[in-house]
Amino acid sequence: MKAAWQKLTPRQKSYTLAAGIVLVSLGAGYGIAQLGEGSSGASTGDSAAAEAGCEEVLYWYDPMVPDQRFDEPGKSPFMDMQLVPKCAGGDSAGTGGVSIDPQLVQNFGVRTAQAQIGVLEPETNVTGTLAYNAREVSIVQPRASGFVQRTYGHAPDDIIRQGTPLVDLLIPEWGGAQQEYLAVAATGDEALTRAARERLRLLGMPDGVISSVARSGRPRSTLTITAPSSGAVTMLGVRPGMSVSAGQTLAEITGLNPIWLEAAVPEILAADVRVGQPVSATLTAYPGERFAGRITAILPSAQEASRTLTVRAELRNPNLRLRPGMFAQVSLSPARREAVLIPSEAIIRTGERTIVMLAQDEGGYRPAEVQIGREAGGRTEILAGLAPGEEVVTSGQFLLDSEASLAGLDVRGIDEVPTAAGASEAQDDADEPRTYRASGTIERITARNITLRHGPVAALEWPAMTMTFATEGAAQVRGFKRGDRVSFQFVQGTDGPRLTGIRKAGDQ
C-alpha cells in the first residue's frame, strides 16, 4: 500500500486526498441526518403534548377523523397534518364533553330545555266516508209460493221503519190447508187439531195468521209481508202481478243506526290505531258539529295505490241524519301514555342514529344517543337514552355536535342513562293503567269475556254502546246472568278493555 502511494505523482496524490475527504464528509452527514430525524419525531410529539398542556397522553387522533385513535404521534394517514394528543385528567372522550366559555354562550345562541315526564296526545286527522252498516242487513223472503196482489209504492233507497208493509201475497195452497185445519178443529179432537196446526206451520204460515184463522173460522190465504227492521231499501225485486217462489228474495234492507265510517289511515300510523279506540268526525253537511264513535274493525288488507289501511268505526245515528256517501274529517286519538318529552328542535338526526346534546356542569356539553317515539305539538317522546331532569340543547346544538366530533368525543349510549331519584317510581306510575267506571246491562257471558250494553264513558269520549270486555276468569262473573243491571270497572290495555270489578246495580 505504501509502495503504491510512493509511485503516485503529486497531482494524483492530491486527487486521492480530495476524494477521501468527500467520502468522509458524506458519511458523517448521513449519520447526523438519521440522528436528527429520529429526534425530530419525538420532539414534535413532545412539543405538541406540551402545547396542549398534557402531563399524560391517552392517545393521538386526527381531528378530521376523530373516531380513529393512534398509540404514537406522527402524521395522519388520512390528512397531511400532525396527529393531535388527547390528554389524561381533562375532558376525556368517555366522560367529558365540549366546554364553552360562559361569556360565549350568549353569542352562540345556546339554549337548553329540561326533559320532563308528560303525556303526548297526538291527534291524527284523516279523511273518511260514511257507508251502509253491512252488519245490519235484513233479507225479505216469502215462506211459500204465491202471487203478488199489492205493493206499497216503495222504491230502492227508500228509508223505511220496522213493520212497514212491503207486499201482499196470495198463497193458494194455504187455503186448502186452512180448510182442513178448521174441519179438524170442529171435531173437538185435540190431538188431530194440534197435528193440523203443526202442518200449517210447516207450510210457512206465521203463528199470527194461524191464530187469526182459528178465531175467525174463515180461511186467510193473503199474507202481508212487512219490513223486519228499519233502514234503507238497498234492493227491491217485487212488482204487482209477479209470481214468487218460496225463498225468493223480495227486498234487502240495510240498517243506518249505527252507521259505518270508513277512514283511510297511512301505513306509518298503523301502530297507533286499535279496535275500541275512540274517534270523532266532522261532516260538511253539519258544520261545527262533532260525531263520536269507536273503531270496530281494521280491515286486513292495505290499498296498494294509496298505501293506506281502511279503519272502520261506528257512529250513532238515531235520527238517521247521517247518510252513506257523506264526506268526513276524522280525528284519531291514540292511547294516553306517559313518557319523557323534549322539544322536537333538540333532535339531531345523523342518518345512522338520533342524538341530543346534553348540557353539563361548568359549561360542558356532551352528545347522547336516544330512541324517539311519537311527535306532536312541537314535542317528541324519548323512549330510551334520556332521564327526566336532564338538560338538552335546543338551539346551537349543531355547532356543539361539530365541536364534539372534532374533539373525538364518544356519544353516550342508550344504556348509559343515569338513574334519577324518583324515576323508577314515576315509571311504575306510568305503567299502571287508569281505571274507568261505567254502568250497563249484561248482554252475553262467556268463559273469558262479557258483553255489556253500557252508557257513555266521558273520560274516554265513548258514547253509549255495546262492547265486549275481557274478564279475569269465570269466577269473576259467577252469579251474573244476561239482563242484569251492573256497575263495573275496567282498564284500557293494549289488548283492549279488561274488566277489573263488577257488581249488581244497587249492591254496596
Secondary structure, DSSP 8 states (H G I E B T S, - for coil): -HHHHHHS-HHHHHHHHHHHHHHHHHHHHHHHHHHHHHHHHHHHHHHHHHHHT-SSEEEEEETTEEEEEESS-SB-SSSSSB-EEEETTSS-TTT--EE--HHHHHHHT-EEEE-EEEE----EEEEEEEE--TTSEEEE--SS-EEEEEE----TT-EE-TT-EEEEEE-HHHHHHHHHHHHHHHHT-HHHHHHHHHHHHHTT--HHHHHHHHHH-S---EEEEE-SS-EEEEEE---TT-EE-TT---EEEE--SSEEEEEEEEGGGGGG--TT-EEEEEETTEEEEEEEEEEEEEEEEEETTTTEEEEEEEE--TT----TT-EEEEEE-----EEEEEEGGG-EE-SS-EEEEEE-GGGEEEEEE-EEEEEETTEEEEEES--TT-EEEEESHHHHHHHHHHTT---B-GGG----TTHHHHHHHHHS--EEEEEEEEEEE-SSEEEEEE--BGGGTB-SEEEEEE-S-GGGGTT--TT-EEEEEEEEETTEEEEEEEEETT--
